[in-house]
Amino acid sequence: MYSDKLRKLFDAGSIKIGDLIKVESGDLIFEGELMPKTEAGHEDAIVVKLKSGYNAGVMYGDGVRITKISSGKAVEFPLSNPKMAENLPKVSLLWTGGTIGSKIEYKTGGVHMTVKPEELFYYIPELPSIANIKFNQICEIASEDMSYHEWQKIAEETADALNEGARGVVITHGTDTMGFTASALAFMLQNLNAPVVLTGSQRSSDRGSSDAFLNLIAATNIAANSNVAEVGICMHASSSDDRMHLLRGVKARKMHTSRRDAFRPINDRPIAYVDMDGRISYVSEYKKTVKAAGKVTANTKFEPKTALLKVYPNSDPEIMQYYIDRGYRGFILEGTGLGHMPVSTEHPGKSWLPYIKNAIENGAVIGMTSQTLYGRVNANVYRNLRLLGNAGVVYCEDMLPETAYVKLGWLLGSHDNKAAKELLDKNIAGEITKRVNYDEFLV
Amino acid sequence: MYSDKLRKLFDAGSIKIGDLIKVESGDLIFEGELMPKTEAGHEDAIVVKLKSGYNAGVMYGDGVRITKISSGKAVEFPLSNPKMAENLPKVSLLWTGGTIGSKIEYKTGGVHMTVKPEELFYYIPELPSIANIKFNQICEIASEDMSYHEWQKIAEETADALNEGARGVVITHGTDTMGFTASALAFMLQNLNAPVVLTGSQRSSDRGSSDAFLNLIAATNIAANSNVAEVGICMHASSSDDRMHLLRGVKARKMHTSRRDAFRPINDRPIAYVDMDGRISYVSEYKKTVKAAGKVTANTKFEPKTALLKVYPNSDPEIMQYYIDRGYRGFILEGTGLGHMPVSTEHPGKSWLPYIKNAIENGAVIGMTSQTLYGRVNANVYRNLRLLGNAGVVYCEDMLPETAYVKLGWLLGSHDNKAAKELLDKNIAGEITKRVNYDEFLV
């Protein structure tokens, strides 16, 4: 809420949230809609939504003048869901929170990231014309707070939705850990025979430049109309609003803090593009739906005692022992280059080799990936890698470190260490490709 | 060395290393030069250098036939350095090991990554025509084994070389941690007034496709002829041999395990391109040399009790306490998205917030970066970030996690924690830029 001082000032001028106001501060003049104070904003910062769609914040103080231009329109939502067209494909929309919900939040003054279906369809009236949508808010959580507990819940709800007749599932999700959740679903959902599409937005939906609506429309199109039987991520392909892409969940990574086209395929190509008119163009191989494939099941067991460790110069290898002492069963190492780590004995206590050997003797499974992200680890080029390979480290091919982490935790959830180790470098859900193509670097 | 069995076989056929041989194994026939056994290779694997420049390995066993086609030419190195042209610019070449030295290694049968200057100039006869080169092998170490001890030595040798009259310095280095070393030098070298260029190779120099020679030639050109007063990395700009680029060391990252163009500028543009003829084209702003700038000094103090921690779903925040208990003074967190980490109290023991607060109460300096690599962290967008910002976490702008780690360790080497914290998000060597340009994503 705004400060007492500001609220008194607003009251004195009969200014309400949503009114068109003018804010003058020295040479600067802002005209726009008065917004509610943002959660992160200062209580004295007046937030104005400009005509461009962007928000401006002006710190209130001496010399700042506020004038009301006109009253805002009250937003009135329809009282109930719009009627869904029974003849359209059935799509289940699982809502988990994240930036995509934030416009609705401020308009209603509602709780962080909550959304009601009638509000959603008010803001995106295109959705009911694409699919017969069943809305289901299953949690309300920022992406960075997602854990395997939520992965399990989402997997179960997805399986239920598909077994109850949905032809596809759309899952809204915060973008930060969307790649992790997509990987978890790709491994957990067994006998998947339908599109499962995660989507979200990089720019909050109270900004003119928000990608929320187009991403959600494109994701719904894929769930309603594609024959992709994989877990994918659907986000902006470019930073202009011309097309979205569907990326294989196990091969997608958020590569930019803020750009709308932050999600990129790593060592992979997009599965498909979706244009503004909802047309889907398939551009690479993917698993296709087949008729009468039986029920989807969710094998959601996950071993939380799995760690992802980044290795770097001067890093302390003894942290492996810290985890071993706490009963950790699996490690994904994010090594340098082709999968290296310090093994020299020249700097006492800095070689990872004895700790790796000890962890393996303790039965732990250790997988090697690369912090370069692109490319493939390879134990056969250099001597230091041979040492690690001989010690029993599994080289995870062209798998992303994050995907390898989720995979190992999932494998250890329902296998003993030996069996999990055997499966770690075998492809299960498209996470390992035989060959990295030349045109898959930095696209 | 090859196995006894193979050596007997070679002796019986009068086959020596370097001879042209034919190896037949079932349907496969290889013709090429017999290579010495590689360090990492099996002692029964016959390594043949094909005409394509690539090596093939054939495991010796039943049905494998080896025939000598012709004797190889013995490689004879000149007995001493070629005479250097006194009129050319003086460049100091500091050799540290890495892939770039591996051709010389196999020809001489010498020790891993060692090189003698007469061998170097034999293989790259262009070098003495570019600069009056003083060769100095200062260590012999794989990139993954580099530590701050080597950073210190390289910084001191670089300062000495420049103060003794070199107009530029070239440093050969393994590629895996080249970005870390370049960052360390950028911070350690004070009053730098000359080009300091790290270079290396992604493909070992015994392969036809090696990038070693062109990279070293381009780096020498920059050291001899450019007016760049920064620490840079010079590697292939594209995977064809048409041009090399000079990247700002603090903004460069190895982004592919094996491609020759693996080094990319992150949130930055290249400083310059160097073409095959040695022409340097400057393409962005950089610090320029000035006349009579005085001596370079090396402030090499580094606090090894600095950690780089990657945060991910289900990650264990208690490891911060592990480091605090061991006297660690600084942490760089590699958060998600704009700089997030789990702070929800819903999953007991999984919020990082209490551990961060405790570390800060213990006086530790904590910097936030993003695992997206591209883009800028920002504490002002979401509520969870405000919690971290309020706790005293320093948001490291658009700095790479690896660069931020090196910077913090270096700051803590010669400052108390409070002063180091103040400097962490202030630009020192080009590691923080005010604005990320649109065309700096995935290039």
Chai-1 contact restraints between the chains, C-beta under 6 A:
chainA,res_idxA,chainB,res_idxB,connection_type,confidence,min_distance_angstrom,max_distance_angstrom,comment,restraint_id
A,E39,B,R383,contact,1.0,0.0,6.0,A-B,restraint_1
A,A40,B,N380,contact,1.0,0.0,6.0,A-B,restraint_2
A,A40,B,R383,contact,1.0,0.0,6.0,A-B,restraint_3
A,A40,B,R386,contact,1.0,0.0,6.0,A-B,restraint_4
A,A142,B,N384,contact,1.0,0.0,6.0,A-B,restraint_5
A,E144,B,T336,contact,1.0,0.0,6.0,A-B,restraint_6
A,E144,B,H340,contact,1.0,0.0,6.0,A-B,restraint_7
A,E144,B,M341,contact,1.0,0.0,6.0,A-B,restraint_8
A,E144,B,P342,contact,1.0,0.0,6.0,A-B,restraint_9
A,D145,B,P342,contact,1.0,0.0,6.0,A-B,restraint_10
A,D145,B,S344,contact,1.0,0.0,6.0,A-B,restraint_11
A,M146,B,P313,contact,1.0,0.0,6.0,A-B,restraint_12
A,S147,B,P313,contact,1.0,0.0,6.0,A-B,restraint_13
A,S147,B,N314,contact,1.0,0.0,6.0,A-B,restraint_14
A,S147,B,H347,contact,1.0,0.0,6.0,A-B,restraint_15
A,Y148,B,N314,contact,1.0,0.0,6.0,A-B,restraint_16
A,D176,B,T336,contact,1.0,0.0,6.0,A-B,restraint_17
A,D176,B,G337,contact,1.0,0.0,6.0,A-B,restraint_18
A,D176,B,H340,contact,1.0,0.0,6.0,A-B,restraint_19
A,T177,B,P313,contact,1.0,0.0,6.0,A-B,restraint_20
A,T177,B,T336,contact,1.0,0.0,6.0,A-B,restraint_21
A,F180,B,P313,contact,1.0,0.0,6.0,A-B,restraint_22
A,K254,B,T372,contact,1.0,0.0,6.0,A-B,restraint_23
A,M255,B,T372,contact,1.0,0.0,6.0,A-B,restraint_24
A,M255,B,Y374,contact,1.0,0.0,6.0,A-B,restraint_25
A,H256,B,T372,contact,1.0,0.0,6.0,A-B,restraint_26
A,H256,B,Y374,contact,1.0,0.0,6.0,A-B,restraint_27
A,H256,B,G375,contact,1.0,0.0,6.0,A-B,restraint_28
A,H256,B,F441,contact,1.0,0.0,6.0,A-B,restraint_29
A,T257,B,G337,contact,1.0,0.0,6.0,A-B,restraint_30
A,T257,B,L338,contact,1.0,0.0,6.0,A-B,restraint_31
A,T257,B,S370,contact,1.0,0.0,6.0,A-B,restraint_32
A,T257,B,T372,contact,1.0,0.0,6.0,A-B,restraint_33
A,T257,B,G375,contact,1.0,0.0,6.0,A-B,restraint_34
A,T257,B,R376,contact,1.0,0.0,6.0,A-B,restraint_35
A,S258,B,G375,contact,1.0,0.0,6.0,A-B,restraint_36
A,P304,B,N314,contact,1.0,0.0,6.0,A-B,restraint_37
A,L308,B,Y312,contact,1.0,0.0,6.0,A-B,restraint_38
A,K310,B,K310,contact,1.0,0.0,6.0,A-B,restraint_39
A,Y312,B,L308,contact,1.0,0.0,6.0,A-B,restraint_40
A,P313,B,M146,contact,1.0,0.0,6.0,A-B,restraint_41
A,P313,B,S147,contact,1.0,0.0,6.0,A-B,restraint_42
A,P313,B,T177,contact,1.0,0.0,6.0,A-B,restraint_43
A,P313,B,F180,contact,1.0,0.0,6.0,A-B,restraint_44
A,N314,B,S147,contact,1.0,0.0,6.0,A-B,restraint_45
A,N314,B,Y148,contact,1.0,0.0,6.0,A-B,restraint_46
A,N314,B,P304,contact,1.0,0.0,6.0,A-B,restraint_47
A,Y322,B,Y322,contact,1.0,0.0,6.0,A-B,restraint_48
A,T336,B,E144,contact,1.0,0.0,6.0,A-B,restraint_49
A,T336,B,D176,contact,1.0,0.0,6.0,A-B,restraint_50
A,T336,B,T177,contact,1.0,0.0,6.0,A-B,restraint_51
A,G337,B,D176,contact,1.0,0.0,6.0,A-B,restraint_52
A,G337,B,T257,contact,1.0,0.0,6.0,A-B,restraint_53
A,L338,B,T257,contact,1.0,0.0,6.0,A-B,restraint_54
A,H340,B,E144,contact,1.0,0.0,6.0,A-B,restraint_55
A,H340,B,D176,contact,1.0,0.0,6.0,A-B,restraint_56
A,M341,B,E144,contact,1.0,0.0,6.0,A-B,restraint_57
A,P342,B,E144,contact,1.0,0.0,6.0,A-B,restraint_58
A,P342,B,D145,contact,1.0,0.0,6.0,A-B,restraint_59
A,S344,B,D145,contact,1.0,0.0,6.0,A-B,restraint_60
A,H347,B,S147,contact,1.0,0.0,6.0,A-B,restraint_61
A,S370,B,T257,contact,1.0,0.0,6.0,A-B,restraint_62
A,T372,B,K254,contact,1.0,0.0,6.0,A-B,restraint_63
A,T372,B,M255,contact,1.0,0.0,6.0,A-B,restraint_64
A,T372,B,H256,contact,1.0,0.0,6.0,A-B,restraint_65
A,T372,B,T257,contact,1.0,0.0,6.0,A-B,restraint_66
A,Y374,B,M255,contact,1.0,0.0,6.0,A-B,restraint_67
A,Y374,B,H256,contact,1.0,0.0,6.0,A-B,restraint_68
A,G375,B,H256,contact,1.0,0.0,6.0,A-B,restraint_69
A,G375,B,T257,contact,1.0,0.0,6.0,A-B,restraint_70
A,G375,B,S258,contact,1.0,0.0,6.0,A-B,restraint_71
A,R376,B,T257,contact,1.0,0.0,6.0,A-B,restraint_72
A,R383,B,E39,contact,1.0,0.0,6.0,A-B,restraint_73
A,R383,B,A40,contact,1.0,0.0,6.0,A-B,restraint_74
A,N384,B,A142,contact,1.0,0.0,6.0,A-B,restraint_75
A,R386,B,A40,contact,1.0,0.0,6.0,A-B,restraint_76
A,F441,B,H256,contact,1.0,0.0,6.0,A-B,restraint_77
A,L442,B,L442,contact,1.0,0.0,6.0,A-B,restraint_78
